[in-house]
Each structure stands twice: as C-alpha cells, then as structure tokens.
Amino acid sequence: MLSKLLLSGVLLVGLLNVTPVVSQSTDRRMIAFYNLENLFDTIDTPEVRDTEFTPAGKLAWTSERYWKKVSNMATAIKQMAAREGVEGPAVLGLCEVENRQVVEDLVNDPQLKALNYQIVHFESPDQRGIDNCLIYQPACFEVTNTRAVPLLIYDAEDGERIYTRDQLVVSGQFQGEPMHFVVNHWPSRWGGEERSRSLRNEAAKVSRSIIDSIVATDAKAKVMLMGDLNDDPINESVSEHLRAKEHKKQVKKGDLYNPLQSYFSRGEGSLAYKGKWNLFDQIILTKPVLKKGKGHYKYQQSGIYDGQDIRVSDGPYKGYPFRTYVGNNYHGGYSDHFPVYIMLVR
C-alpha cells in the first residue's frame, strides 16, 4: 500500500518524517532592500564629502578593498536569495551607493551577472554623495515610469536647507501585474533621535503623499515602500504618519502593513548599537498586496537575512552585522545593516 501511495505522488510527511516541498507550480518572487553602507568608488569627487574613500584618504580606500566590498555585497544578495530557494531578488532596493557606476560594478559581479539586473538610479543632492537605487530582473519586472521626489527639509536653527536623499519611485509591470516601489533612506539620527525626529516625520509625510497619489489613481494599487528609515516600526514617523500596522487584521482602509514589525516586537533587528537592536530597514505594503487573486501575486512571508558570513562570529559584538570598517579600522566585512526581504507568491 505504501509503495502505491508513493508511486501515485502522495507524500506521507508524518510517516516518513520528510519536510514537505513547495509545489513546483508555485511562483515565488523575492522583493528586498539592502543598505550597502558606503559603497563608494576610489575617486575623489570634489562636490561631495568622499575624500576619506580614496587611496590617500584616512580609510585608505584602495581598489583592492573596493572590489572586495563589491564581491561581499553580491555574496550577501546571492545567499539571501538562496535561503528562500530563488536565484536572486526580482526587485532589490539599495541605499548608500555613490553613483551609478558602483551599482553597475555590483550587478556585473560574477555572482549576479547571469540575472541581468537593470538599474534605476538618479543622482541625489545628498551632502555625503550617497543615493538610493533600485535594481530589477527584466524577466520579472518591466519598468514603465521612474521619478525622484525631493525631500525639502530645513535646519531649525539657521533655516538652511538640509540636502539629503531623494525618494525613488519606480512603477511597472511585475509579470504583467502593475506594481510600484518607493525606495527610501530617511534622514539620520545625527544629533540625537529627538532632535532629528521632525526630519524623519517630514520624510514620512512625503512617502505617504507618494503612496496616496498612486492609490488615488488606482485604489487597488500594489505599492511597496522600502528603505532604511532610520526609525523603528514603533516610532511616530512609521506608526502615525505612514499609518503602518504590525498585524494584518489591524489594516483598515488607508492603512499600510508592516510585515517586519513582528521581528522588532520579538527583539530582533537589522542593525545593532550598544547592545540594542533596531529595525530601521523595512518593507511596508499597501493592503492590496495582502489579497488573493487568481493569477496575482500576494504577500507570503518576510525575513531579515543574517547569514553566518555577514555577521560577527565572536567577541563582544558576536551576532552584529559584520562591517567593512569599524571606525577607521578596516575589517573587510559587508555592511552595518542586514538586508530585509519579503516573498510574493501566486
């Protein structure tokens, strides 16, 4: 009887103690975000503050170190995808890239080149010279519209504009289905969380207005906002201004769903500082991404990729992200952030 059942394709999981395999007919795609922590080339660009990232700078940023960094980034992306059984993210938002060339070097790394990643990138006015970017597999996603939305914020003391990253908006057809991605890197906590809070609240308002404008045109729009928000899911920028909720049942009309918030509630995060985990890296969804539909993609699961290679293996910072530099000391690691992702399924 057992042999007949096996031959007929029925898997007796309980009897044989075998983990069930996802059906080959299931179509799963990864959407991800990764803060690459200062992916600079080695060339001094006079109009931005990048002198330290040159061979003669205080970080001694040589070509050898640069290419190792590029390879490490590609390794992390490839391993993150392998965890979920896919070749690579279908769509991947990036931040802290200096220019388009460093992204081209990344997508042409031997570990990623076969995926034929295409690039959406705009130069931002950020004072440090870092930008947001999105790469995508053209076999999965066809871009139809792109724009960079400026964040106009000002110093409370002198009224001068603070030049920071634009918000990148990319729309297109994801396997024939309309989807929109908003890539962010909100203002940092430099000067303290409280002192800089209003800047991130303003960033959240811009993000919310982008989403609202898309939804106003299409009430069923599938929008995915991703980025290093420099705030946790419970901070007012995310919980109040974006109206992002931790649980699906909490998501009412006009609300957003934050699938990674449950990790933060359990004490997990994407970066650590002085023994405390933060979850600044988030992917936040409009409600239609949660809904089933024949032939349509829906949200399945989320994750923080913290593979062994990209975290510190021992010592007082064991488990922390394995960084390229700690202060001015070169460690040859990856980033001070872990990448995050969600899986879509149809």
C-alpha positions in Angstrom: 0.0 0.0 0.0 2.8 2.4 0.9 4.6 1.8 -2.4 1.4 2.5 -4.3 0.9 5.8 -2.4 4.5 6.8 -3.1 4.2 6.0 -6.8 1.0 8.0 -7.0 2.8 11.1 -5.8 1.3 11.3 -2.3 3.9 12.3 0.3 3.4 10.7 3.7 5.1 13.5 5.7 4.1 12.3 9.1 5.1 8.7 8.4 8.3 9.4 6.6 9.3 12.5 8.6 10.1 14.4 5.5 9.7 18.2 5.1 7.1 19.0 2.5 8.4 20.6 -0.7 6.7 23.7 -2.2 4.9 22.7 -5.4 6.9 23.3 -8.5 3.9 25.2 -9.9 4.1 27.8 -7.1 5.6 31.0 -8.4 7.6 32.8 -5.6 9.5 36.1 -6.0 11.7 38.0 -3.6 11.4 41.7 -3.1 14.3 43.0 -0.9 16.2 46.0 0.4 19.8 46.4 1.5 21.8 49.3 2.9 25.2 48.7 1.4 27.0 51.0 3.9 29.1 53.4 1.9 29.6 51.7 -1.4 32.0 54.4 -2.7 34.4 54.2 -5.6 38.0 55.2 -5.0 37.8 58.5 -7.0 37.7 61.8 -5.2 34.6 63.8 -6.3 35.1 67.4 -5.4 31.5 68.4 -4.9 30.8 65.8 -2.2 32.5 64.7 1.0 34.1 61.5 -0.2 37.8 62.2 0.3 38.1 59.6 3.0 37.1 57.0 0.4 40.2 57.4 -1.7 43.6 55.6 -1.5 45.1 58.7 0.1 42.2 59.2 2.5 42.1 58.3 6.1 40.4 55.0 5.3 43.0 54.0 2.7 40.1 53.0 0.4 42.0 51.1 -2.3 40.8 49.3 -5.4 41.5 46.0 -3.7 39.3 46.9 -0.8 36.6 48.3 -3.2 36.4 45.2 -5.2 36.3 43.0 -2.1 33.4 45.1 -0.9 31.5 44.7 -4.2 32.1 40.9 -4.1 30.9 40.8 -0.5 27.7 42.7 -1.3 27.0 40.3 -4.2 27.6 37.3 -1.9 25.1 38.6 0.6 22.5 39.2 -2.0 23.0 35.8 -3.6 22.9 34.0 -0.2 19.8 35.8 0.9 18.0 34.6 -2.2 19.3 31.1 -1.8 17.8 30.9 1.7 14.4 31.2 0.1 15.2 28.9 -2.9 15.3 31.6 -5.6 18.2 32.7 -7.8 18.1 36.4 -6.7 15.7 39.1 -5.7 13.3 40.0 -8.5 13.5 43.6 -7.2 16.1 45.0 -4.9 16.2 48.5 -3.4 19.6 49.8 -2.4 20.9 52.8 -0.5 24.3 54.3 0.3 25.6 53.9 -3.2 27.8 56.8 -4.5 26.8 56.7 -8.2 25.5 54.5 -11.0 29.0 53.1 -11.7 29.3 51.3 -8.4 25.9 49.7 -9.0 27.0 48.6 -12.4 30.0 47.0 -10.8 27.8 45.2 -8.4 25.3 43.8 -10.9 28.2 42.7 -13.1 29.8 40.7 -10.3 30.1 37.1 -11.4 27.7 36.0 -8.7 24.9 38.2 -10.1 25.7 38.8 -13.8 23.6 36.0 -15.1 20.5 37.6 -13.6 20.9 40.5 -16.0 19.9 43.1 -13.4 18.9 46.5 -14.8 19.3 49.8 -12.8 17.1 52.7 -11.9 19.3 55.5 -10.4 19.2 59.2 -10.0 21.9 61.4 -8.6 20.6 62.9 -5.3 21.6 66.2 -3.7 22.8 64.5 -0.6 25.8 66.2 1.0 27.7 62.9 1.5 27.1 62.0 -2.1 25.1 58.8 -1.4 22.0 57.9 -3.4 19.0 55.5 -3.5 18.8 53.0 -6.3 16.7 50.0 -7.5 17.8 47.0 -9.5 15.5 44.5 -11.0 15.4 41.4 -13.2 13.8 42.3 -16.5 12.5 38.8 -16.8 10.3 39.7 -13.8 9.7 43.4 -13.9 9.2 45.9 -16.8 9.7 49.5 -15.7 7.2 52.0 -17.2 7.9 55.1 -15.1 10.5 56.5 -12.7 10.9 59.7 -10.8 13.0 61.1 -7.9 11.0 63.0 -5.3 13.0 65.6 -3.4 12.8 65.9 0.4 12.7 69.6 1.3 13.8 69.9 4.9 15.5 72.8 6.7 17.7 73.3 9.7 15.6 74.5 12.7 18.3 76.9 13.8 19.5 78.7 10.7 16.7 77.8 8.2 19.2 76.4 5.7 18.1 73.5 3.5 19.4 70.1 4.6 20.4 68.3 1.4 19.5 64.6 1.7 18.4 61.7 -0.4 15.5 61.9 -2.9 12.8 59.3 -2.6 12.9 57.0 -5.7 9.6 55.9 -7.2 9.6 53.1 -9.8 6.4 51.8 -11.4 5.9 49.0 -13.9 4.5 45.6 -14.7 5.6 42.7 -12.5 4.9 39.6 -14.6 2.1 41.6 -16.2 0.7 43.0 -13.0 1.0 46.7 -12.1 3.3 47.3 -9.1 5.0 50.3 -7.6 8.2 50.6 -5.5 9.3 53.5 -3.3 13.0 53.4 -2.2 13.9 55.5 0.8 16.8 56.5 3.0 15.3 58.9 5.6 17.4 61.5 7.5 19.8 60.1 10.1 19.6 60.4 13.9 22.7 62.6 13.9 22.4 64.9 16.9 20.1 62.6 18.7 16.8 60.8 17.9 14.6 63.5 19.5 16.4 66.5 17.9 16.2 64.9 14.4 12.7 63.4 14.7 10.9 66.1 12.8 13.1 65.4 9.8 12.0 61.8 9.5 8.4 62.8 10.1 8.7 65.1 7.1 10.2 62.2 5.1 7.3 60.0 6.2 4.8 62.6 5.0 6.4 62.7 1.6 6.4 58.9 1.4 2.7 58.9 2.4 1.8 61.5 -0.2 3.6 59.4 -2.9 1.5 56.4 -1.9 -1.7 58.4 -1.7 -1.2 59.8 -5.1 -0.7 56.3 -6.6 -3.7 55.0 -4.8 -5.9 57.9 -5.8 -5.4 56.8 -9.4 -5.8 53.1 -8.7 -7.5 52.1 -5.4 -6.1 48.5 -5.8 -2.5 49.6 -6.4 0.1 47.3 -5.0 2.7 49.7 -3.5 5.8 48.6 -1.6 7.7 51.2 0.3 11.2 50.0 1.3 14.3 51.6 2.8 16.5 52.5 5.8 14.0 54.7 7.6 16.4 55.5 10.5 13.4 54.8 12.7 11.9 51.7 14.2 8.4 50.5 13.4 7.0 51.9 16.6 8.3 55.5 16.0 5.7 58.1 15.1 7.1 58.6 11.5 6.2 55.0 10.7 3.2 54.2 13.0 1.5 57.6 12.8 2.5 59.4 9.6 2.7 56.3 7.4 0.0 54.5 9.4 1.8 51.2 9.2 0.4 48.3 11.3 2.0 45.2 12.7 -0.9 42.8 12.2 -2.9 42.2 9.0 -6.2 42.3 10.9 -5.3 45.9 12.1 -5.0 47.1 8.5 -8.1 49.2 7.7 -8.8 51.3 4.6 -5.9 53.7 4.0 -3.6 51.9 6.4 -0.3 50.1 5.4 1.0 46.7 6.6 4.5 46.4 8.1 5.4 42.7 7.9 8.8 43.1 9.6 7.4 44.8 12.7 6.8 41.4 14.4 10.6 40.8 14.3 11.2 44.1 16.2 8.5 43.1 18.7 10.5 39.9 19.4 13.7 41.9 20.0 15.2 41.3 16.5 16.6 43.8 14.1 18.6 44.7 11.1 21.3 46.7 12.9 22.7 46.9 16.5 24.2 49.7 18.6 25.4 49.4 22.2 23.6 46.1 22.8 20.3 47.2 21.4 18.7 46.0 18.1 17.0 48.5 15.8 14.9 47.7 12.8 15.4 50.7 10.6 15.3 48.6 7.4 11.6 47.9 6.5 9.4 47.0 3.6 5.8 48.3 4.0 2.9 47.3 1.9 -0.5 48.7 0.7 -3.4 46.4 1.6 -4.0 45.0 -1.9 -0.6 43.2 -1.7 -2.2 41.0 1.0 -5.2 40.0 -1.1 -5.6 36.8 -3.0 -6.4 36.9 -6.7 -6.3 34.4 -9.5 -3.0 35.0 -11.3 -2.0 37.8 -9.0 0.9 38.0 -6.5 0.3 38.3 -2.8 2.4 38.7 0.2 3.6 35.3 1.7 6.3 36.0 4.3 9.1 38.3 5.4 12.6 37.9 6.6 15.8 39.5 7.9 18.9 37.9 6.3 21.6 37.4 8.9 23.6 34.6 7.4 26.8 33.5 9.1 29.2 35.2 6.7 27.6 38.7 7.2 27.6 38.7 11.0 30.4 38.9 13.5 31.3 35.4 14.6 32.8 36.0 18.0 33.8 38.6 20.7 31.6 41.2 22.4 29.8 42.1 19.1 29.0 38.5 18.2 25.9 38.4 16.0 26.1 42.0 14.9 26.4 42.8 11.2 30.0 42.3 10.0 31.1 45.7 8.8 33.7 46.9 6.3 35.1 49.4 8.7 34.7 49.9 12.5 35.7 53.5 13.0 38.7 53.9 10.8 39.8 50.3 11.2 39.4 48.1 8.1 37.7 44.7 8.9 36.8 43.6 5.4 33.2 42.8 6.1 29.9 43.6 4.5 27.6 46.3 5.9 26.4 47.6 9.3 22.9 46.6 8.2 21.3 43.2 7.4 19.2 43.1 4.3 15.5 42.5 4.6 13.0 40.9 2.2 9.5 39.8 1.6 8.3 36.9 -0.6 5.4 37.2 -3.0 3.5 34.2 -4.3 0.9 33.4 -6.9 
